[in-house]
C-alpha cells in the first residue's frame, strides 16, 4: 500500500513538473506587500537584535542589554536568522522595485551578509561583535531606506 502511495505521489509530481515550461517563474504565492513584509517580518526581527546589544545608562547605573541566558541568545539567533532570510524574501519578484532593482538586490544581499555575521556573533555569544553587527545592520537598513523609503517612515 505504501508503495502505491509513494508511486502515485511521484507520478503526480512528475506530471506537474512536466506541464510547467522551463521559463516559468517560481511558484510563489505572495501574501503581502513590501510594507507588510517590513512591518510584520523584518522590523520586529531587527528590533530584537538592536534591543539585545549595548547599554541603557541612567542615573541609577548602566544596564547591559546582552542576553544572559541560552533562551535569550536563542531569541537573538532566531531574529538574526529571520533577518538573513528576509534578504532572500526581498528578492521575490513582487517585492522588487520598479526602478533601480540592481541596488535593491545589493541592499538585500548586504542585509543577509550582515545578519549572517550576527548569527556568528550569537553562536560565539560575543556581545562586542553583536553590538558592532547591530550597527552594521542599522547602516544597511538606513542606506536602503534613504534610496527607497523616503518619506514613508
N, C-alpha and C positions, 0 to 999 in steps of 0.2 A: 504494500500500500504506500509506504513512504517513498519507494522508488518511483511510483506513478505520479505522486505529488511533485517530487523534485523534477521529474522528467517533464511534467506538464508546465511547471513554472519556467523551466529552461526553454521550452518551446515557445511559450508566451513572450518571454524576454527576447528571444531571437526574432520573433515576428515583429515586435515593437521596434527593435533596433534596425531591422531591415527596412521598415517603412519610413524611417527618417532619412532625409538627404544628409550627406556628409557636411554640407554647408549650413545646416540648421543651427540656430543658437542653442545654448544650453537650456534645458527645460526648467528654467526658474519660474517661480510664481510669486512675484513681488506682493508683499503685504502692505507696505507703507512707502512713503516717500522719503526724501532726504531729511526733512525736518523730523519725521517720526524716528528715523534711524539715529539721528543725533540725540534727540530728546530721550528716547527710551532704551537705547543700547549704549551708545558711545559716551555721552556725557556722564551718566551715572558711574560707569566703569572708570573713567579718567578721574572723577571726583574721589573715588576710593583711593587711587594711587596718590593723588595730591594730598588727601587727608591723612595719609599714613607716613608722611615724611615731614621733617622739620620740627619746629618747636612753637609752642604758644608761650610768650613771655608776658607776664603780668607783674604787678607789684608784689604778688604773693610768691613769685618764682617762675621757673621755666618748667613747662610740661613737654616732654619728648613724645612725639606722635608715632614713633616707630612701634610696630607690633611687638608685643611681649610674649605672645603665646603662639603655638602652632596654628590654632584656629585663626588668629589674627593674620599670620603670614599667608595662610590658605586663602583668606578673603582677598588679600592683595594679589596673590597668584592668579586667582580666578579673574579678577578685574584686568590684570595685565594680559591675560590670555584673551579676554573679550576685546580689549583694545587692539591686540595684534591681529585677531581675525577680522575685526571691523575694517582694518585696512583693505583686506580682501573683499569684504562686503561692499565697500565704497566703489569697487571696480565693477559692480554689476551694471549692466547696460542702462537700466532705468535710473540709476543714481549718477551717472556721468553727466557733467555739464555739457551744454550745447556748444560752448566755445572753450578753447584752451584746455582740452581734455588731457594733453600731454603733461601739463603742470599738475593737474589733478592726480594723475597716475603717480607722479613723483611724490606728491604730498602723501598720498595713501600708502605708498611703499615705505616712505620715510617713517610714517607713524608705526607701521608694522615693525620696522627695524628697531625703533626706539622701544617699543613695547617688548620686543624680544630681549633687549638689554635689561628692561625692568624684570622680566622673568628670571634672568641670570642673577640679578641682584637679590631677588626674593629667594631663589634657591640657595644662595650663599648667606642669606639673612644679613646682608651688608647694607646697613642703614645709610651710610655715606653714598654708596653707589645708587641706592634707590632715590635719595634726595637729588643727586645730580641728574639721574634719568628722568625724574619728575619734572625738573626744569627743562630738560631737552624736549620732553613731550609737550610741555606748555609752548615752547618755541615753535614746534612743528604745527601745533594747532593754531597758534596766533598767526603764523605766516600764511597758512591756508585761509583762515578767516579774513585776513586783510585782502586777499585776492577774490574770494568767492562769497563772503558773507557780509559785505559792507552794509551797515545799517539794519541788519536782520537780527542782531543780538539784543 
